[in-house]
């Protein structure tokens, strides 16, 4: 009877040695690099209408009213609209001056009116989907070019 006890004890010792041979567990840690807006645009959003530093960069006040100040969709639409404006896209060159002039006032009304928010949300949802497509294409293109074998 002592033999099975010894083999059972031997298995426990082997198991204990196997556990100690493993690398110790380290809890995952969340690293914070800063606010997404700061990282992507180098500015803080504002409802006052101040550009926050750069002459062409600005807050997306209506998107803030629809989605929230720090919402990823707000940051995405803001970046996309500013990029389209800086790329001299015709519609953005027309829309952005109007947005700068009336955006803050419209955003205030959007916050107060469910009807106005319901009218503008599909337009901004469309802008979010356009931004997703544009940036996804850029990322895929960059990944493809980085994966090409060098000559």
N, C-alpha and C positions, 0 to 999 in steps of 0.2 A: 504494500500500500504506500510505502514511502516513495516509490519510484514515480507514480503519477503526481504526487505532491511536488517532487523536485522538478519535473518537467513543467508543471504549472508555474512554479516559482521562476524557472528559467525563462518561460515565455514572458512573464511580467518584467523581468530584468531586461530582456531583449527589447521589449516594447518601450521601457523607460529609456534605454540607451538610444533608441531610434528617435524618441521625442527630443532628447537633449542634443542630438546631432543636427536637428533642424535649425534653421535660422529663426531667431526670435521674432515673434509677431510685433509688427509696428502698425499702430492705428493710422488709417489714411488721414491726411491733413488737407484742409481746404486752403489754397493759397489765394490771396486777394491781391490783385494787381491794380485795383482802383475801379472807379466808376466806368462803365462801358462808354458813356458819353465822353469822358475825359480821354479814354484810350483811343476811340475812333475819331474824335473831332478836336480834342484839346480844349474843350470849353464846357461850361456848365449851362444847362438850359435855364431860361428865364422867361417870366411872363411879362416883364416890363418892356420888352422890345429891344433891349440893348443887345448888340451883336456878340458881346462877351469876348471881344478881342479882335478877331479877324474881321476884315471889312465885308467879306461876302458870306461868312458863316452866320447862321442865325438859328434861333429856336423854332421848333415846329409847334406853334401854340395850339392849333386846332387838333393835331394828333395828341398832344398832351391832354387836351380836354376830353378826347374820345377814349384814349387807351391808358392814360396815366403818365406822370412826369418821367419816371424811370423805366417805363415799359419797353421791352425790346423792340416792339413794333414802332414806337415813337422814335427811338434812336435810329432804326433802320430807315424809316421814311425821311427823317431829317437828313441823314447822310446822303440818301439817294437824291432828294430834291436839290441839295447843295451841290452834289456831284454833277447833276444834269445842268444846273445853272452855270457852273464853272466850265463845263464842256461846251458851252454856247449852243445848247439845244434850243431850237426856236420856241417851242411851247414853254420851256422853263424861263426863257428870257422875257416872255410875256407875262407869265403867271407870278413869278417871284416879286416883281415890284408891286403888284396888286396885293400879294400876300403880306409883304412888309408893311404896306399901308393899312390894310384892313384886318390882318390876321388876328391881332390881339382882341379887337372888338368882336370879331366873329367867335373866337374861342370863348369869350365871356358869355355870349348868347348860347353857345352850344352847351355850356355847363348848366344853364338855366332852362333849356328847352329840349325835351325828349324828342320832339318832332324834328327840330333842326339837326340834332345828333343822328336821328334815324335817316335823314336825307344825306348827310355828309359821310356817315360811316361806310357805305358801299364805295364811295369815291376813294376814301383813304385805304380801305381794304384792297382795292384795285392797285393803288400805289404800293402797298406792302407787297403784293404778289409780283408786281413789276420789279421792285427792288430785289426780291428774292431771286427772280430769274436772272437779273443782271449780275448780281454778286456771285451767284452760284456758277454762272458761266465763266466769270473771271477766275474763280477759285479752281474750277476744273481745268481751265486753260493753263493756269500757273502750275498745277500739279502735273499735267501732261508734259509741259516743257521741262520741268525739273526731273522727270523720269526718263527723258530721252538719253540714250547713251552718247557720251561725248566722243568726238572723232579724234 
